[in-house]
Amino acid sequence: TGRPLTGLCDRQLVIAPRSPNVSDRIELNRRDAGQFTVGIFGTLDSSKDSAALDVFVDANLPRAKLLIVGAGDLLPIWMARVKALGLEQRVEFTGFVRDVGSQLARMDVLLHMPSDDSFATLDLSLQEAITAGVVPVVKSGTAASDLVRDDVDGLIAANNHDCVSHLRSLYHDSQRVERMRNIGLQR
C-alpha cells in the first residue's frame, strides 16, 4: 500500500498492476517478415514529452516501423519531421482510432514517455498494451512506471538515452521480447 495507484484500484477505476487480465485477448501479428513495430499511443499534444519520435529516429533500427496512434497538436509537427527525414515509408500515422486492439496487435513494443511533470497515476493505453502482450518501454518519473516490472514485462528507462538503448536491445533480441510478451499476457 501507499503506492499512487492503490486508492484508484480499490475504487476499481483502474486495472491493478499485476492483476489478472480483464481485457479481451487479441490475435497478435508478431515479427511478420522480420518486421519490428514500435508504437506510440494516446493523446499527442505538446504538453507531453514530444521526444518519442526523436527516440525512434535515434535508435536507428533498419527494418523497424513506427506506428503513431492518436491525435493532437504534435501530429503536424511530427508529420513534417518524418517527411524531412525521408521516413514516410517507415512511419504510419493512424489518427484517433476506436479499435484499440487492432492497433495493439500490430505492435511489438509500446514507447511510453510521459512528461517529467506528469501527474497521471495511470495510463489506460499502457495497461491495455501490457495485457495484450505488447512490451512497453516506459520513461520513469511518473506513477505510470509503477505498472511495469522492469525486465519482467517491460523496460523502464531513466531518460531518453535509455529509451533509445532499450529499443535497440529489444530490436536485436526477439527472444527477450517474446519472454516479456508472454509474461504480460499472463497478467
Salt bridges, closest charged atoms under 4 A:
ASP49 OD2 - LYS139 NZ 2.80
ASP54 OD1 - ARG81 NH2 2.80
GLU92 OE1 - LYS65 NZ 3.07
GLU92 OE1 - ARG106 NH2 2.39
ASP108 OD1 - ARG30 NH1 3.85
ASP116 OD1 - LYS139 NZ 3.29
ASP123 OD2 - HIS112 NE2 3.54
ASP151 OD1 - ARG176 NH2 2.75
ASP151 OD1 - ARG179 NH2 3.45
ASP153 OD2 - ARG149 NH2 2.96
ASP153 OD2 - ARG187 NH1 3.20
GLU178 OE2 - ARG181 NH1 2.92
